[in-house]
Amino acid sequence: MTQEIKELEELSEGDLILCTVDRIMGTIVFVKIFLPGKEIEGSIVFSEVAPGRIRNIRNYVVPKKRIVCKILRKSNNRIDLSLRRVSQKERKGVMDEYKQEKSYEGILKNILNEKAKEIIIQIKKKHRLYDFVEDSKKNPQKLEELIEKENAKKFLEIVKIQKKKKRTIKKRFNLTTQNPKGINLIKNILNKIKNARIKYISAGKYSIEIESEDLKKADNELKEILSEIEKNSKKQEMEFNTIEK
């Protein structure tokens, strides 16, 4: 099922979102976040723009610039964001999807001409265009409900031959225990994990990564796996925590 653009209450800590810089006031950067039928405001304190001392904030953000942020906290209508905690791979993945979405808009305009704008607006009222098209590749009837079957077929034939890049989501975590049988206990927990690569870094430190054509799907899968590791580690009275970059 196509994933709808998230409403405010559905946004979660750790989610990646594409924002547009609106203004800079004092030591806070304000951004716009676009949701179905509305836009909300998010904020980034300078310490979350980049590590260390910032001499010139405009080296990092300027009004109208699109940036990828990570949600730190959310309360009522306020969203606190971080720019510095977004990895290069995460940023590239979100921006690649944005560029792909623009490509889809261009293809629709070439096929539908003046009707394209109305159709795109109609889709974006409930869905992100990127997600809608990806779902339509598997369920063409979704698109056929909006445009003529012949045009829907033509559009999907074009987008299906476009080569999609695989993206990698990666996290680091600590997993330690004072139990004499700790090594075996840790192996038992990590060996249960499928569809992800886990690497040993150093004492108690590990990395985990998932590769997928769908960035959001990979991100959600990674969160579920880390949640499972955390749950199993607590049963064994182990210490577990993720490492923010």
N, C-alpha and C positions, 0 to 999 in steps of 0.2 A: 504494500500500500504506500502511496506517495506520502512522504513526510511533509507535513505542513510547516510553514514558517512558524517558529515558536512564538506563542503569546508570552507576555511578560512573566506570568506565573509559572510558565513551563521552562524558563531559562534556569540553568543550574550552575553552581560554582564549578569552574573548570572548563565550561563550554567556550569554544572559539567562535567569535563573531566578527563580521566585517563592519567596520565603523567608518564614518566620515568626520574628520576633524572640523569642529564648528568654530571654536574660539579658545583663546588662552587668557586666563584671568589669574593674576597673582602667581601661585605655584600649582595651579590646577588646569588641566587640559579638558575641555568639554567636547564631547563627540555626539554625533547623531547615530541612532540605531533604528533601522527601518523594520517595522513589524506590519502585519496585515492591516491596511487602512489607517495606519498612524505611524508616528515616529516618536521615540522616547530619547531621553538624554542620559548619557553615561559620563563618568568622570574618571580622570587618571591623575593622581598626584605625581609630582615630578620624580619622586623616588621610584615610581613604578614605570616611568618612561624608559629609563636606562640606568644601569648600575653606576655607582660613583657620582662624583660631582658633575652637574650639568652646567657648562659655561654659557651655552647658547641653545635654548630649547628648540629654536627653529632649525637646528641641524637634524632634529629628529621628527618634529611635527610642524605642519603649517596648515592654516585653514584650507578646507576642501580636499585635503589629502586623504586617501583611503588607507586605513591601517587595520591590521588584524590584531585583535585584543583577546585576552582571556578574562573571564569573569572571576573576580575575587570574592565579592560579597554582593548580596542582593537583599534589600529590605524595602518593603512598600514600593514606591516608585523610584527608588534610588538604586543605581548599579555602579559599583566600584570596579574598575577595570585595571588590567596590567598590560603594558606593551612589552616590557623587558622579559617577561616570563614565557613569551611565545617563541618557540624554537624556529630556526630557519626552515626546517622541513614542514612544520605546521603552517608557518606563514605562506610558504610556497604552495602548499596544498590548497589552502583557502583561496589564494589569489588565482591559482590555476582554474578552480571551479568558477570563479567570478568571470575570468576570461572566456571560459567555455560557455557560460551562460550568455555572454555578449555575442558569441558566435552563433548560438541558437537563435537569438533575436534577429541577427542579420539574415540567417537562412529563412526564417519566417517572413521577414520583410520582402525578400526576393521572390518568395512563392505567393504570398497573399497581398503584396503591394499595400494599398491604403487600409486594408482590413486588419493588417498585422498589429497595429498599435492597440486597437480595441481588444483583440484576442489576448495580447500580452498582458494588458491591464486586468482582464478578466481572470487570467491564470494567477497573477500575482496577488489578487485579493485573498486567496486562500493558500497558495503554495509558493514555494521558491521555484522559479522557472527551471533551474537546473534539475531539481528533484522531480518535477513534473515530467520533464522530457525523459529522464532516466527511467522513470516508471512506465512511460508510454512506449518505450522500446520493448518492454515485456507485455504491456497491456495496451495495444494500439487503440482500443475502443475509448480510452480516456481522451485521447486527442480527437478522435472521430466525433465525439460528442460536441466538440467546439468548431471544427472545420470540416469541409467536405472530405469524404473518404479518400478520393483521388489525391487531394492535396496533402492529407495526412500521410498517405503512403509515400508520396514523393519526399516529404520532409524527413520521415523516418529512414528512408533509404539513404539519404545524404548523411544524416548524423550517425547511422550505424557503421558506416565505413570509416568514420573518423577514429583515428587511433587514440585510445585513452591511456594516459600514463598511470602507472601504479605509484601509490604513495605509501610511505612508511611512517607509522606512528611509533614513537619510542619513549619509554620511561625508565627511570632508575628507581630502585627501592632497596631498603635495608631489611634483612631478615636474620635475626640472631637469637641465640638461646644459650642458657647456661647448662642445659641438660648434657650429660656425658655422651649421650647418643645423638647429640644435636645434628651431626652431619647426615646421619641416616634419616632423621625426622625431616630435615629440610629437603633432602632428595625425594622423600615420599610425597611431600606437598608439591614440589615443582614438577615432578614427573607426571602428575595428573593433568597438567596444563597441556592442552592441544591447540593447534592452529596459531601458535605463537612461538617465537624464538626467545629463549632465555639464556643469557650468558653470565658467567661468573666474572666479576671484575676484581674484587679483592675481598679480604675478610668481611663477611656479612653484607657485601654490596653486590647487587645484580642489576642487569639491564634486561628489559623485555621489549620486544617490538613485533608489530603486526603490519603486514603489507596487504594493501587492497586498492582496487580502483575507486572505491567509495570512501572518502576521507571520514565522513561522519560515522559510517558503519564501523570502520576500523577503530575510531575513537571510542565509540560505545562498547565495542567488544573488549577493548583494552581495559576500560573502566570496570566491566563485569569480571574480567579475569583477576584484576588487582583486588577487587572486592572479595572474590573467592579465596585468594591467597591470604588476605587479611583474616577472613573468617576461620579458615583452617589453622592459621598460625595461632590464633587466640585459643583455640581448643587445645593446642599443645603448649600453651603458656609461653609463646615466643613473642619477641619484640618485632613489630613490623611497621614501617612507615615509608611513604614515597619521598623521593628526593626531587625538589623543584630545581630547575636549572636557573 
